[in-house]
Amino acid sequence: MASNLVIVESAAKVNTISKFLGKNYKVEASIGHVRDLPKSQLGIDVEHDYDPKYITIRGKGELLQKLRKEAKSAKCIYLATDPDREGEAISWHLYHALKLEDKKVYRITFNEITEQAVKEAIKHPREVNMDLVDAQQARRVLDRLVGYKISPILWKKIRKGLSAGRVQSVTLRLISDREKEIQEFIEQEYWSVEALFKQGKTKGFEAKLDKIDQQKVDIRSEKEAQAIVTACENRPFEVVSTKVSERVKNPVLPFTTSTMQQEAAKHLGFSTQKTMNIAQQLYEGVKIGKKEVGIVTYIRTDSVRISDTAKEQAVEYITNKFGPEYIKSDTKAKQSKVAKIQDAHEAIRPTYINYEPSEIKEYLSRDQYRLYQMIWSRFVGSQMMPAKYEAHAISIQNGPYTFKATYSVQLFDGYLKAYALDNAQIEKQPAIRVSAGDVLECITLTPNQHFTQPPARYSEATLVKTLEENGVGRPSTYAPTITTLLSRGYVTKENKVLYPTELGEVVNNIMLSHFDEIVDVEFTAQLEKVLDEIASGHVFWKEIIKAFYPNFNKTVIKAEEEVENVNLVEVTDIPCDKCGAHMIVRYGKYGKFLGCPNFPECNFTKPWYEEIGVKCPLCQGEVILKKTKKGRTYYGCDNNGEGCDFMSWQRPTGEKCPVCGDVLIEKGTSKNRKTVCRNSTCNYGKKG
């Protein structure tokens, strides 16, 4: 019988680690947390020092009984849960749940599931780090207080099944604020002037008007742009200067959880949750031939540090694969011979650099391969030299008008040899051979109309980046936060971008009106910093709860009295097609719909369209509020599908544009509202 018991979090690791350690070690899994706060009550004694009440998670009793039996017969017990705060807390809970006070108990961590890393961890055990445990406890208690105190208000005032959260509600606010910016944005017209110059037998090269009388270009109308074209046509274009400079593009840093999620969304089209699920599979182990092994390091990290051993392996690989000239200069420095296997704060990288993606492709699913290829190439690229470019700038004068042409020539590909995803497309064109004093032949001189653009809606990638930049949440929370917002129906995803739904707007407005501190980005970021201070041992965890709860509880009591009910049941005079009862307006995941009051006996439903008191500018039908299948609101005609195709994302005025005949819409805030043309190429109402 094995004399040592190793307890890991995930069952997927058990077989792999068992093979590494041999017969003297029995490996079992806790399958995540074994104790938590009760679901049926707050679980925190707010009257007596905020002590949390932990209970065994439902369904874990039999597992704990099995683990207790294994622990009883073991000489040494190694708690090998994940190397982060959550993992540290699980080890602490296991210690108490299994009643290990009289046993030899050690805490071990490894950043990668490889034989070397696991055996090194066994050689360097330690005690459970209570600072990390307390940081996790503080986060859990804060999240429970916010969720369990605010959510019932939403249940009571709107409907059951809704929720609020410390990170979730701030994230919803960011998405809602961005949507408001977009809806209120009034585009401004501006123009550019571009020249095409003859260059030998090639198609020529382009230059753009850069300055007028040495001042920045600011052309606001077609009339101004055309006047510049006319003026330039009567004068020569002379090269006044050519400048050549060398610039470098530094290598990318290896992946953190956040940057991995962003790049996977951008290049692979993965949601944050999908990225984490696949990365977890790569970390826990895949079967390569007859051997099962984790092929990437731990996937929840905000560090870009790389162990000395990994650097040494990278130097050897890059030298052999690409040549010594590709090795990053600071990587060439003498490396330490001691691998810091115990350091949990390392970037995401391949565990074996020699496992080239193409070599192990047959053992991976399509998505596993694509993500692994990205992680592998990112790591290799991070240890290589910068890419070098020769940047050319040509200034061309025509009276008071200065045109500028710029282009780049790649001199050395550097890290782009490995990480091609980061390679900005450099136009491959012949070098432009001109000198100061040359008079150029202008082939065309073209004025181009443009309009300023509103800020872009968040994609999952840009939302994760914004959360990270603002210090909201942690890498492990981004994916579940976005998943919760989507599942609650607060946010919908359409064409890979996120929109707040009508329900999301209602919840966000309540949070802004009554819990402004909870949805304040800076306040949430400060809490994260305090949690880091707890993890560092500089702050006692209950102090943050004592400072937070009293004022928060007063806000909750006040909100319970002041938040008005959102009437989601409105009787209409529209008869049910099945039973004839007057249908009522119900509130679903994507907003309002008509339902039969006799549900569930009668389950007939139909869309709810709200008239806005404006006639359709195309057919004089009624303009009504509609929703896409994903829940996004738009304005359409009640004759849609019957000969009229009118639709608009912005509220129409019911009038036509006097310039082009398209539809006029309203844009801007109530204080700065403007009537503009829906046609993006028409400038009616957009000037100024």
Solvent accessible surface area in square Angstrom, and as a share of the most:
residue,aa,sasa,rsa
1,M,211,0.94
2,A,23,0.18
3,S,33,0.22
4,N,22,0.11
5,L,1,0.01
6,V,1,0.00
7,I,0,0.00
8,V,0,0.00
9,E,26,0.11
10,S,22,0.14
11,A,60,0.47
12,A,52,0.40
13,K,2,0.01
14,V,31,0.18
15,N,98,0.50
16,T,0,0.00
17,I,0,0.00
18,S,36,0.23
19,K,140,0.59
20,F,20,0.08
21,L,23,0.12
22,G,37,0.35
23,K,194,0.82
24,N,96,0.49
25,Y,47,0.18
26,K,84,0.36
27,V,7,0.04
28,E,18,0.08
29,A,8,0.06
30,S,0,0.00
31,I,92,0.47
32,G,23,0.22
33,H,44,0.20
34,V,0,0.00
35,R,44,0.16
36,D,37,0.19
37,L,5,0.03
38,P,6,0.04
39,K,183,0.77
40,S,105,0.67
41,Q,86,0.38
42,L,38,0.19
43,G,7,0.07
44,I,12,0.06
45,D,57,0.29
46,V,37,0.21
47,E,141,0.63
48,H,124,0.55
49,D,71,0.37
50,Y,23,0.09
51,D,67,0.35
52,P,28,0.18
53,K,101,0.43
54,Y,41,0.16
55,I,73,0.37
56,T,60,0.35
57,I,54,0.27
58,R,236,0.86
59,G,72,0.69
60,K,30,0.13
61,G,41,0.39
62,E,147,0.66
63,L,36,0.18
64,L,2,0.01
65,Q,124,0.55
66,K,102,0.43
67,L,0,0.00
68,R,90,0.33
69,K,158,0.67
70,E,46,0.21
71,A,2,0.02
72,K,171,0.72
73,S,61,0.39
74,A,6,0.04
75,K,148,0.63
76,C,24,0.14
77,I,0,0.00
78,Y,20,0.08
79,L,0,0.00
80,A,2,0.02
81,T,2,0.01
82,D,11,0.06
83,P,13,0.08
84,D,35,0.18
85,R,51,0.19
86,E,71,0.32
87,G,0,0.00
88,E,1,0.01
89,A,0,0.00
90,I,3,0.01
91,S,0,0.00
92,W,43,0.15
93,H,4,0.02
94,L,0,0.00
95,Y,57,0.22
96,H,68,0.30
97,A,10,0.08
98,L,7,0.04
99,K,149,0.63
100,L,2,0.01
101,E,98,0.44
102,D,143,0.74
103,K,63,0.27
104,K,129,0.54
105,V,29,0.17
106,Y,72,0.27
107,R,1,0.00
108,I,1,0.00
109,T,6,0.03
110,F,7,0.03
111,N,5,0.02
112,E,17,0.08
113,I,0,0.00
114,T,4,0.02
115,E,77,0.35
116,Q,101,0.45
117,A,0,0.00
118,V,1,0.01
119,K,80,0.34
120,E,46,0.21
121,A,0,0.00
122,I,25,0.13
123,K,138,0.59
124,H,97,0.43
125,P,53,0.34
126,R,83,0.30
127,E,146,0.65
128,V,33,0.19
129,N,56,0.29
130,M,81,0.36
131,D,57,0.29
132,L,41,0.20
133,V,0,0.00
134,D,23,0.12
135,A,0,0.00
136,Q,11,0.05
137,Q,9,0.04
138,A,0,0.00
139,R,29,0.11
140,R,64,0.23
141,V,1,0.00
142,L,0,0.00
143,D,48,0.25
144,R,10,0.04
145,L,0,0.00
146,V,0,0.00
147,G,13,0.13
148,Y,79,0.30
149,K,50,0.21
150,I,0,0.00
151,S,16,0.11
152,P,70,0.44
153,I,4,0.02
154,L,0,0.00
155,W,112,0.39
156,K,153,0.65
157,K,22,0.09
158,I,14,0.07
159,R,76,0.28
160,K,154,0.65
161,G,43,0.41
162,L,4,0.02
163,S,15,0.10
164,A,6,0.05
165,G,13,0.12
166,R,6,0.02
167,V,14,0.08
168,Q,21,0.09
169,S,5,0.03
170,V,0,0.00
171,T,0,0.00
172,L,3,0.01
173,R,63,0.23
174,L,23,0.11
175,I,3,0.02
176,S,5,0.03
177,D,49,0.26
178,R,53,0.19
179,E,21,0.09
180,K,123,0.52
181,E,88,0.40
182,I,13,0.07
183,Q,60,0.27
184,E,52,0.23
185,F,48,0.20
186,I,20,0.10
187,E,30,0.13
188,Q,45,0.20
189,E,3,0.01
190,Y,84,0.32
191,W,23,0.08
192,S,8,0.05
193,V,0,0.00
194,E,55,0.25
195,A,2,0.01
196,L,46,0.23
197,F,0,0.00
198,K,104,0.44
199,Q,33,0.15
200,G,59,0.57
201,K,208,0.88
202,T,61,0.36
203,K,163,0.69
204,G,13,0.12
205,F,10,0.04
206,E,118,0.53
207,A,3,0.02
208,K,102,0.43
209,L,10,0.05
210,D,54,0.28
211,K,77,0.33
212,I,46,0.23
213,D,93,0.48
214,Q,114,0.51
215,Q,123,0.54
216,K,180,0.76
217,V,32,0.19
218,D,92,0.48
219,I,4,0.02
220,R,112,0.41
221,S,22,0.14
222,E,101,0.45
223,K,172,0.73
224,E,78,0.35
225,A,0,0.00
226,Q,85,0.38
227,A,61,0.47
228,I,13,0.07
229,V,5,0.03
230,T,70,0.41
231,A,30,0.23
232,C,0,0.00
233,E,113,0.51
234,N,123,0.63
235,R,89,0.33
236,P,91,0.57
237,F,9,0.04
238,E,75,0.33
239,V,1,0.00
240,V,70,0.40
241,S,50,0.32
242,T,63,0.37
243,K,137,0.58
244,V,86,0.49
245,S,50,0.33
246,E,113,0.51
247,R,101,0.37
248,V,75,0.43
249,K,54,0.23
250,N,104,0.53
251,P,24,0.15
252,V,19,0.11
253,L,108,0.54
254,P,7,0.04
255,F,1,0.00
256,T,10,0.06
257,T,0,0.00
258,S,0,0.00
259,T,38,0.22
260,M,0,0.00
261,Q,0,0.00
262,Q,26,0.12
263,E,28,0.13
264,A,0,0.00
265,A,17,0.13
266,K,144,0.61
267,H,61,0.27
268,L,29,0.15
269,G,39,0.37
270,F,8,0.03
271,S,35,0.22
272,T,2,0.01
273,Q,63,0.28
274,K,77,0.33
275,T,0,0.00
276,M,11,0.05
277,N,75,0.39
278,I,12,0.06
279,A,0,0.00
280,Q,36,0.16
281,Q,82,0.36
282,L,0,0.00
283,Y,1,0.00
284,E,18,0.08
285,G,17,0.17
286,V,14,0.08
287,K,123,0.52
288,I,18,0.09
289,G,36,0.35
290,K,195,0.83
291,K,104,0.44
292,E,47,0.21
293,V,1,0.00
294,G,0,0.00
295,I,1,0.00
296,V,0,0.00
297,T,0,0.00
298,Y,3,0.01
299,I,0,0.00
300,R,73,0.27
301,T,10,0.06
302,D,85,0.44
303,S,19,0.12
304,V,63,0.36
305,R,80,0.29
306,I,8,0.04
307,S,5,0.03
308,D,26,0.14
309,T,31,0.18
310,A,2,0.02
311,K,63,0.27
312,E,49,0.22
313,Q,69,0.30
314,A,0,0.00
315,V,36,0.20
316,E,115,0.52
317,Y,17,0.07
318,I,0,0.00
319,T,48,0.28
320,N,119,0.61
321,K,107,0.45
322,F,42,0.17
323,G,12,0.12
324,P,83,0.52
325,E,97,0.43
326,Y,20,0.08
327,I,10,0.05
328,K,43,0.18
329,S,76,0.49
330,D,97,0.50
331,T,4,0.02
332,K,115,0.49
333,A,61,0.48
334,K,194,0.82
335,Q,31,0.14
336,S,52,0.33
337,K,170,0.72
338,V,107,0.62
339,A,23,0.18
340,K,110,0.47
341,I,24,0.12
342,Q,54,0.24
343,D,44,0.23
344,A,21,0.16
345,H,119,0.53
346,E,5,0.02
347,A,0,0.00
348,I,1,0.00
349,R,13,0.05
350,P,2,0.01
351,T,6,0.03
352,Y,70,0.27
353,I,7,0.04
354,N,112,0.58
355,Y,43,0.16
356,E,35,0.16
357,P,10,0.06
358,S,79,0.51
359,E,116,0.52
360,I,5,0.03
361,K,108,0.46
362,E,143,0.64
363,Y,88,0.33
364,L,19,0.09
365,S,60,0.39
366,R,171,0.62
367,D,35,0.18
368,Q,25,0.11
369,Y,30,0.11
370,R,56,0.21
371,L,0,0.00
372,Y,0,0.00
373,Q,79,0.35
374,M,4,0.02
375,I,0,0.00
376,W,22,0.08
377,S,13,0.09
378,R,23,0.08
379,F,5,0.02
380,V,0,0.00
381,G,0,0.00
382,S,1,0.01
383,Q,7,0.03
384,M,0,0.00
385,M,41,0.18
386,P,24,0.15
387,A,0,0.00
388,K,68,0.29
389,Y,3,0.01
390,E,53,0.24
391,A,23,0.18
392,H,28,0.13
393,A,24,0.19
394,I,5,0.03
395,S,25,0.16
396,I,0,0.00
397,Q,44,0.19
398,N,1,0.00
399,G,41,0.40
400,P,48,0.30
401,Y,27,0.10
402,T,13,0.08
403,F,0,0.00
404,K,84,0.35
405,A,4,0.03
406,T,93,0.54
407,Y,25,0.09
408,S,21,0.13
409,V,53,0.30
410,Q,71,0.32
411,L,90,0.45
412,F,47,0.20
413,D,35,0.18
414,G,0,0.00
415,Y,0,0.00
416,L,9,0.05
417,K,105,0.45
418,A,17,0.13
419,Y,1,0.00
420,A,69,0.53
421,L,74,0.37
422,D,44,0.23
423,N,53,0.27
424,A,58,0.45
425,Q,170,0.75
426,I,50,0.25
427,E,112,0.50
428,K,201,0.85
429,Q,53,0.23
430,P,88,0.55
431,A,43,0.33
432,I,18,0.09
433,R,192,0.70
434,V,22,0.13
435,S,65,0.42
436,A,67,0.52
437,G,44,0.42
438,D,55,0.29
439,V,100,0.57
440,L,20,0.10
441,E,106,0.48
442,C,41,0.25
443,I,87,0.44
444,T,68,0.39
445,L,23,0.12
446,T,58,0.34
447,P,35,0.22
448,N,44,0.22
449,Q,57,0.25
450,H,61,0.27
451,F,26,0.11
452,T,47,0.27
453,Q,133,0.59
454,P,42,0.27
455,P,48,0.30
456,A,78,0.60
457,R,49,0.18
458,Y,12,0.05
459,S,27,0.17
460,E,10,0.04
461,A,13,0.10
462,T,65,0.38
463,L,0,0.00
464,V,0,0.00
465,K,99,0.42
466,T,24,0.14
467,L,0,0.00
468,E,66,0.29
469,E,121,0.54
470,N,59,0.30
471,G,24,0.23
472,V,0,0.00
473,G,0,0.00
474,R,52,0.19
475,P,15,0.09
476,S,52,0.34
477,T,29,0.17
478,Y,6,0.02
479,A,3,0.02
480,P,66,0.41
481,T,12,0.07
482,I,4,0.02
483,T,57,0.33
484,T,36,0.21
485,L,1,0.01
486,L,46,0.23
487,S,70,0.45
488,R,88,0.32
489,G,0,0.00
490,Y,1,0.00
491,V,3,0.02
492,T,5,0.03
493,K,62,0.26
494,E,29,0.13
495,N,134,0.69
496,K,137,0.58
497,V,38,0.22
498,L,3,0.01
499,Y,12,0.05
500,P,13,0.08
501,T,1,0.01
502,E,54,0.24
503,L,0,0.00
504,G,0,0.00
505,E,56,0.25
506,V,32,0.18
507,V,2,0.01
508,N,4,0.02
509,N,82,0.42
510,I,17,0.08
511,M,1,0.00
512,L,58,0.29
513,S,81,0.52
514,H,41,0.18
515,F,2,0.01
516,D,92,0.48
517,E,92,0.41
518,I,7,0.03
519,V,0,0.00
520,D,51,0.26
521,V,32,0.18
522,E,129,0.58
523,F,49,0.20
524,T,1,0.00
525,A,13,0.10
526,Q,88,0.39
527,L,14,0.07
528,E,2,0.01
529,K,119,0.51
530,V,46,0.26
531,L,0,0.00
532,D,45,0.24
533,E,75,0.34
534,I,2,0.01
535,A,18,0.14
536,S,66,0.43
537,G,41,0.39
538,H,133,0.59
539,V,50,0.29
540,F,111,0.46
541,W,14,0.05
542,K,18,0.08
543,E,86,0.39
544,I,12,0.06
545,I,0,0.00
546,K,81,0.35
547,A,82,0.63
548,F,16,0.07
549,Y,16,0.06
550,P,61,0.39
551,N,98,0.50
552,F,9,0.04
553,N,38,0.19
554,K,138,0.59
555,T,47,0.27
556,V,4,0.02
557,I,89,0.45
558,K,118,0.50
559,A,1,0.01
560,E,83,0.37
561,E,137,0.61
562,E,84,0.37
563,V,5,0.03
564,E,144,0.64
565,N,111,0.57
566,V,45,0.26
567,N,117,0.60
568,L,22,0.11
569,V,85,0.49
570,E,83,0.37
571,V,106,0.61
572,T,18,0.11
573,D,119,0.62
574,I,55,0.28
575,P,77,0.48
576,C,5,0.03
577,D,101,0.52
578,K,138,0.59
579,C,65,0.39
580,G,44,0.43
581,A,26,0.20
582,H,106,0.47
583,M,0,0.00
584,I,14,0.07
585,V,4,0.02
586,R,73,0.27
587,Y,20,0.08
588,G,14,0.14
589,K,87,0.37
590,Y,79,0.30
591,G,3,0.02
592,K,65,0.28
593,F,63,0.26
594,L,4,0.02
595,G,1,0.01
596,C,2,0.01
597,P,54,0.34
598,N,65,0.33
599,F,123,0.51
600,P,97,0.61
601,E,152,0.68
602,C,14,0.08
603,N,94,0.48
604,F,43,0.18
605,T,74,0.43
606,K,66,0.28
607,P,81,0.51
608,W,58,0.20
609,Y,96,0.37
610,E,73,0.33
611,E,109,0.49
612,I,25,0.13
613,G,71,0.68
614,V,22,0.13
615,K,101,0.43
616,C,0,0.00
617,P,6,0.04
618,L,81,0.40
619,C,56,0.33
620,Q,112,0.50
621,G,12,0.11
622,E,38,0.17
623,V,0,0.00
624,I,9,0.05
625,L,45,0.23
626,K,25,0.11
627,K,65,0.28
628,T,33,0.19
629,K,193,0.82
630,K,90,0.38
631,G,1,0.01
632,R,34,0.12
633,T,55,0.32
634,Y,38,0.14
635,Y,33,0.12
636,G,0,0.00
637,C,0,0.00
638,D,66,0.34
639,N,47,0.24
640,N,43,0.22
641,G,82,0.79
642,E,138,0.62
643,G,86,0.83
644,C,10,0.06
645,D,124,0.64
646,F,2,0.01
647,M,71,0.32
648,S,3,0.02
649,W,84,0.29
650,Q,36,0.16
651,R,91,0.33
652,P,0,0.00
653,T,38,0.22
654,G,21,0.20
655,E,108,0.49
656,K,106,0.45
657,C,5,0.03
658,P,99,0.62
659,V,103,0.59
660,C,60,0.36
661,G,39,0.38
662,D,37,0.19
663,V,0,0.00
664,L,8,0.04
665,I,8,0.04
666,E,48,0.21
667,K,22,0.09
668,G,5,0.05
669,T,48,0.28
670,S,97,0.62
671,K,199,0.84
672,N,91,0.47
673,R,122,0.45
674,K,58,0.25
675,T,57,0.33
676,V,1,0.01
677,C,2,0.01
678,R,84,0.31
679,N,45,0.23
680,S,71,0.46
681,T,96,0.56
682,C,10,0.06
683,N,38,0.20
684,Y,77,0.29
685,G,25,0.24
686,K,1,0.01
687,K,111,0.47
688,G,94,0.91
